[in-house]
Amino acid sequence: MHIFDQAIQLIKQSDGLSVCKTTPEYQNMVGPYGGALCAILLNAVMINEKRIGDPISVTVHFAAPVAEGEFEVKATAVRTNRSTQHWLVELIQSGEVAVYGTVFTGIRRETWGDGESRFPVVPAPETITHGFHVTLPWTKAYDFKFIEGGPQVSPLEGKPSQTRMWIRDEPPRKLDFVSLSSICDSFFPRIFLKRGYRVPIGTVVLTTHFHVSQEQIDQVGDGHLLGVADAKTYGKGYFDQSSELWSKEGMLLATSHQMVYYKE
């Protein structure tokens, strides 16, 4: 079993309730990597036999750190319409909610479409030989190929904190909605780039929107994705961070936006 599938594995206990446990491969500074927690909550909906359609939007609130060990995940369909569905998902540890979120699913249909974001002109992942790993275990679960905006020590105050990078699971794994939701949180905090050093941070809420159907995501395979991330503003103890994930063929797969607490 792939290390990612081990990390998101849910053992059903009853209707909508499952048990999961942390894995060492996705540990972060404090508790599990946030992307893995997002994936676990989404997976609780994906494996539920009552689900309708594909995931379209996921919002996750990180209310408290998740300790090493077991926890419960409860997924409840709070509203079901003819072609859409709204879910509430809770991660419960030691009797308290540590992480919770909402998942919106729907049956997609063929309509007129257009796109305003454009796939940037970048070197192919095969031409980038330098990667990156730090001591945090979760970073070893991905293959990073930075084009610009990688971790560095020169502050970027007064300059944009944009990152462009190629990324995929390590070892390679065929992409699905659950792994895509995790990769959307793989960008290093923008404030690390702006300040040139690490400061205490923690994501408080992360929303991911999916722009493709199951059939489209099945076409992506296990290749690298192009990730682009930036921020809009910092202040009063919080900053935002936005990202885009593209296939190598130039298809916009997902966008995300998060609010991050920082202390300095």
N, C-alpha and C positions, 0 to 999 in steps of 0.2 A: 504494500500500500504506500502511495506517495506520502511524504511527510505532511503535505497540506491536507490531504484527506484524513490522515490521523488526527490532525489538529481540530478539524471541524466535525469529527465523527460524533453523531448523536445516537444514543441508545434509547429507544422509545420505552416509556414506562406506562403511559396511558394516553388518552386522547389529548393531543397537543402538548404533552409534557415529556421531556427527554432529559437524559443525564449526559453530561460531557465532562471533560477534564482538560486541564492545561497540559501543554507539551513543551519540552525545553527548547525546541527548535524555533519557537515563535515568541520567546521571552523578550521583553523590552527593558527599559530602565527601571520601571516600576510595573510589575505585572506583565500580562501578555501584550503583544503588539496590537494596536487598535484595529488594524485592518483584519486581523484574524478574528477578533471579536465581532466585527461587522459581518464577516463571512459566516460565523456561527449562527448569528441571529437570522440572517437571510436563509441559511440552510434549513433552519427549523420550519420555515414556510415552504421551501422548495420540496421537502420530503413529505409534506402533509398532503394526504390524499384528498383533502377538501379544496386545495388550491385551484384557482381558475386563472389561466393565462400565464404570461411571462411577467417577471418583475419589471416595473417601470421606475419606481422610486423607492429609496430606502433612507430613512433618517434614524440615526443612532445617537443616543445621549449617554455619555459616560459619567455616571453619577458617583461612582466610587471605584477605587482600585480593586482588581480581581486577584485574589491570592492564589498561590499554587495549589492545585488539587481539584476536587470535583465541584461541580455546580449544576444547577438545574436550568433548563431553558423551557419557557412556556410560551406557546404561540396560540393566539386566539383570533379567529376571524370575527371582527366586530361589526362588519357590514359586508353583505354580498349582494351585488346587483346582477343584472343579466350578463354583463361582460366585464365587470370590474369587481375588485375585492380589496378591502382594507383590513390590515392585520395589526395587532398589538403583540409585540414579542418582549419578553422579560428574561433577563439572566439573573438568577437568584442564587446567592451564596450565603450560607449561615443564616438562612431565614430572611435575608434582606435583599432588595433589588440593588444590584451594583451597576447594571447596564440595561437600558431599555430602548425600544425603538418602534417605528412603524414601517410597514412594508405595504406598498400599493402595487397590485398586480392587475393585469388586464389582457384581454384578447385583442391583439393588434389586427388591424384590417388595412387593406390597400387604399391609400389616399394620395392626393397630390402632396409632393414634398419638395423641400429646398434646403439649402444649408448656407449659413453666413460665415461660420468658422471655416478656415482654409487649412488644409494639410501643409505644414511648413516644408520648405526645401532644406533637407538635412542629409548628412552622409548616412549611408546604409549601415546597419549594425555590424555587418561583417567587416567593415573598414575600421572599426573602433576596437583597438586591442586592449586599452586600459580599462579596468573595472574599478570596483571600490568595495572594500569591506572594513567595517569598524568592529569593535569588540562586542557589539550588541548581537545576540544570537539571531534575531529575526533577519538581519541584513544578509546573512549567509544563505537564507532561503530564497534569495533573488539574485539574478544576474543583472547587475547595473552596468550600463555603458553610457557615460555622461558625455553629452555634446557641449553643454555649457551649464553653469550654475551648480557644479558639484560641490561637495563639502570642501571648504577652504578656510584659510585663516585671515584673509584680507577682508576687512569690513566693507560692506556695500552701502553704507549710509549715503543717501542722496542719489543712489543708483537703483535701477530695477533689480528685484531679486528673482528674476525668471530662471527656471531650470528647464532644460530640454534633455531628455535621456531616453535611451532604449532600455526596456526592462522585460524580463520574463521570469517565471518560476524556475528555481534551481533545486533539484534537477528539472528539466523541461516537463511541462504538464499541459495537456490539451485545455484550452481556455473554456471556461463556462461562466455563468453569471456570478457564482459564488466566489471564484478566484478573482474575477474582475473587480468585484466589490472590495476585495482585500488589497489589490494592487493600487486602487484609487487612494489609499492612505500611505503609499510607499514613499512619498516625497518628504524630504527632510524639512523640518520647520523653517519657514522663511526667515524667522528672526535669527536663527543660527547664521544664515548667510549675511543678513544685514549687520549684525553685531560682530561677526567674525569669531564668535566663541559660543559655547553652549550656555544657555540660561535655563532655569527650571521652567518647564512648560507642561501643558496637558490639554489635549483636545477635549472640549466639552460637548460639542455636537458636530456631527458630520452627516451631510446629505449627499447622496449619490443618485444621479439620474441615468438610466440606461436608454440608449437611443436605437437599439437594434432588437430584432426578434431572435427567437431560439435558432431558427434556420440560419440567420446571418452570423450569429456567434459561433455556430458549429463550423463555419467556413474558415475561421481564423486559425485553428490548429494550435500548435505549441510554439510558434515563433515569437520574436520580440514584439512588444508594443511600443509605440512612441508616446511618451508622457511629457506634458507641458504643464508647468505650475507657476503661479505668481501670487502676489498679494495686493491688496488695495490700501490698507491703512493699519497702523499700530498705535496704540494708546490706551490709557486708563486700564492697563492690565490685560488687554485682549488684542489679538490681531486675527484677520481673516486669511484664508488661503484657498485658492481656486485651482482646479486642474482639469486637464483634458486627457483622455486616453484614446489613441488611434491605432488601427491595424496598420501593418506595413503597406497595405494596398490603398491607404488613405481613407478608410471608413471610420467616422467618429463613433466610437463605441460607448463612451460614458463621459459625463462631466460630474464634478463634485465640488462642494463648497463646505468649508468648515470654519468654526470659531475656536480659537485656541487661547487658553489662559497662559499668561507668563508672569514671572516675578523677577524683578531686577532692582 
